[in-house]
Amino acid sequence: MKDFQMLLRDVSQNGQTFQYNNQSIWLEPLKEFHIACKIVEPLEAQVFILPEEEGCLFRGKIHGKVAVPCDRCAEETEFTIDCSFDEFEDYPDESAQDEREDLLEDNRVIFKEKNAVIVDVGALLWEEFALALPTKPLCRKDCKGVCPTCGKNLNEGLCGCEEEGKDPRFAVLRNLKIQ
C-alpha cells in the first residue's frame, strides 16, 4: 500500500501527527487475507510520529466499528474498535542492503529504498487493527452455538434432533449421576 508510505525526512524532527480515514487501509488487507470482517462505522486513525536517534516512536489511536462472525453460531456481531498504541521501530541497519525485498521478510514498518528511509504507516495501522480484533468474538456471553447434527442456531430454540443423534462414544456417560 504505497499510498500510506512516506519519506522519513518529510516528518518534522519535533514529531508530527497524521490523520487517516481512507478505508482502503483496512479493506484491501481484509480482502487479501480473506478475513470475514465488515466495516460498519468508518475506521479512523491518528498517528503521532517522532523520529529519534535509534528509530521512530509511533503513538496512535484507531476507532470505528466492525462486524465479525460469532465464533459459536456464525451470526454477525458488531464490535467497537477503540485502541491506543505506542510502538517503537528501529531504523534499518546501515549494513542492510538497499533492497526492499530483503526487509519485507522482517515485516518492517521502517525500511530503506534507494538510500531513503521510508515509513509504512499503512503496515503499522493494519498490524494494530489486526491486534485489536477480538480473538474469540461472541454475539453474547451465553451463545449456545449451532447443533452439530443439523446446524440449527441453538440461540433460536431447540433443534429437534434426537438425543441418539449425539456422539455414541459418550452414551454411557449420559446416565451417570453424580452425588
Stockholm file with secondary structure:
# STOCKHOLM 1.0

chainA/1-179         MKDFQMLLRDVSQNGQTFQYNNQSIWLEPLKEFHIACKIVEPLEAQVFILPEEEGCLFRGKIHGKVAVPCDRCAEETEFTIDCSFDEFEDYPDESAQDEREDLLEDNRVIFKEKNAVIVDVGALLWEEFALALPTKPLCRKDCKGVCPTCGKNLNEGLCGCEEEGKDPRFAVLRNLKIQ
#=GR chainA/1-179 SS CGGGEEEGGGSCTTCEEEEECCTHHHHHHHHHTTCCCEEEEEEEEEEEEEECSSEEEEEEEEEEEEEEECTTTCCEEEEEEEEEEEEEEECCCTTSCSCHHHHHTTTCSEEEETTEEEEEHHHHHHHHHHHHSCSSCCSSTTCCCBCTTTCCBGGGCCCCCCGGGSCGGGHHHHTCCCC
#=GC SS_cons         CGGGEEEGGGSCTTCEEEEECCTHHHHHHHHHTTCCCEEEEEEEEEEEEEECSSEEEEEEEEEEEEEEECTTTCCEEEEEEEEEEEEEEECCCTTSCSCHHHHHTTTCSEEEETTEEEEEHHHHHHHHHHHHSCSSCCSSTTCCCBCTTTCCBGGGCCCCCCGGGSCGGGHHHHTCCCC
//
